[in-house]
Amino acid sequence: MVNLQTPEITRVTTPHATIRCGVGESPIWVAKEAAWYWVDITAKTIWRLDASSGVVSSWQTAEMIACLSPQNNGGFIAGMESGIFHLKLATDGKVQAQHLAAPATSEMGMRFNDGRCDRQGRFWSGTMLIDMSVPRAAGHLYRYTREQGISAPFISNLFVQNGLAWSPDGRTMYLSDSHPNSQLIWAFDYDTDSGTPHNQRLFVDMKTMDGRPDGAAIDTDGCYWICANDAGLILRFTPEGKLDRQIAVPMKKPTMCCFGGDKLDTLMVASIAAGQAADDEWAGATILLNPGVQGYAETAFVG
C-alpha cells in the first residue's frame, strides 16, 4: 500500500515578487553557508535562499545553466550549454565563469541537463537536445574529474537524461530518462574506486504510472525520491524498486528535489512554469517541505 503524504508546504518568495521559474532545476543545500541554491535554466539564473534570514539573491549567467554542485575549494561546478564550467558568484551579482571541458563531439542545439557528484566527488552530467519535441535519443552521460577531464560517453541513446543519484554506500547509481518516449529509471552497480557504472538494469518503468521521472534524491533508508513531472507528485521507491510513498505538491511539473536544512530533513522542490497557464499561481514555484525522513548532503566536487 502506498502512503500518501500531505506535508505543510512553504513557498520561496522575495519581499517584492513571486519567484516563477521558467524551468526551475537543480536545488542543492550548501551546509557551510546554511543556504539553498537552485537554477532557472531558460532565464539563465542562479538563485540562493539564506535559510536563517530568508534573504533571496540571484545571479545571471551568460548561457543556460542546468545543474550545479558545490566545489570543495570554493565556487561551483556547473553543466551549461557549451560545456562544464567552474563558477564563482561575486557579491556584486556577477558570475565569473571558467570553461573546464566539453564533449569531444557535440551537435548544435544541445545542452547539459541533470548533474551531480558521486560519493567520491566526481561530477556526472548528461546532454540532451534543447528542443524536446524532437524525438531523437541524442543525449549522452559523461563523467568529469580534475585529473582526467571529461570522459567518453558512459551511457548513450538518451532523450532527456535525468534522475542521477547514488545509494548511501555509493555502490548503486541511478539514472532516468524523462522523455515521453522513455520514462524509465535504471540502476547500475557502481565501482567506487574507478567511478565506473556497469550492470545496467531496469529499476522502474514509469510509463504505467502518473508522471514522467525527473530529478531525484536519496534518503537515509536508501530510498529513491523522484519528481513525477506532469503529475504534481514526489514518489519514493525502495531499493527494490517498490513505490511506497508519494507526496502531492501544488505544482503540476515538479522537476527535482534535494534534502537539506540543519537536520537534512527538508526537501526543496523546483518546478516548471514554461507551457503552463499564466494564471497557474504555483507553476514555476520553488517550495520547501518536510517528508518525514532525512537525506544526505550532496557531495562536493573534488577540484
Buried (B, 14 or more C-beta within 10 A) or exposed (E): EEEEBEBEBEBBBBEEEEBBBBBBBBBBBBBEEBBBBBBBBBBBBBBBBEBEEEEBBBBEBEEBBBBBBBBEEEBBBBBBBBBBBBBEBEEEEEBEBEEBBBBEEBEEEBBBBBBBBBBBBBBBBBBBBBEEEEEEBBBBBBBBBBEEEBBEBBBEEBBBBBBBBBBBEBEBBBBBBBBEEBBBBBBBEBEBEEBBBEEBEEBBEBEEBEBBBBBBBBBEBEBBBBBBBBBBBBBBBEBEBEBBBBBBBBBBBBBBBBBBBEEBBBBBBBBBBBEBEEEBEBBBBBBBBBBEBBBBBBBBBBB
